[in-house]
Amino acid sequence: MRELLRSPDGAISRTEFRRGAAFAVLLTGFSALLLALIARISHAMDWMTVAVAPFMGVIILAVSLSLIYFWYCLFAKRLRGLGMPLYLLYAMLAAIVICSAARLMDYQNRTLGLATEGIVAWSGAIGTVFGFLVALFFFILLGIGWLGPDRQVPPGQCFPDVSSGDDAV
């Protein structure tokens, strides 16, 4: 399981992808539950917020980046197994970066009251739109990996050539 999630090199079959995706979904769910619990405990301790909050931010950042990397490794290997380019995966990563930057800008704007108009004022909406884009890319990639055939797909097609008669998907 470690090789599935630690290296984006190589190619994997549909069965291996399903096993890795199931593990990654469980890991993501457990991490979300743990981070929600940490945030709840942190907010309950008002007197320690100044000391604990920055440390919790580092933990949340590390867990989030690790999960993004695990999913990147799975999707990259599966797309290579299908013989498909990684453009959709790169688009998802770019949308994650833009969404994160826009949400951070929105947080700073709301906290410090920097702007009431312009792009800074709209950064929350921009972050939300790119967040939906990330979710769309993620579910498309998950569908490709989960339902895709176990052999390479010819360029420009979504499915393998079935006219040869030896299609055992």
Buried (B, 14 or more C-beta within 10 A) or exposed (E): EEEBBEEBEEBBBBEBBBBBBEBBEEBBEEBEEEBEEBEEEBEEEEEEEEEBEEEBEEEBEEBBEEBBEBBBBBBBBBBBBBEBEBEBBEBBBBBBEBBBBBBEBBEEBEEEEEEEEEEBBBBBEBBBBBBEBBEEBBEEBBEBBEEBBBBEBEEEEEEBEEEEEEEEE
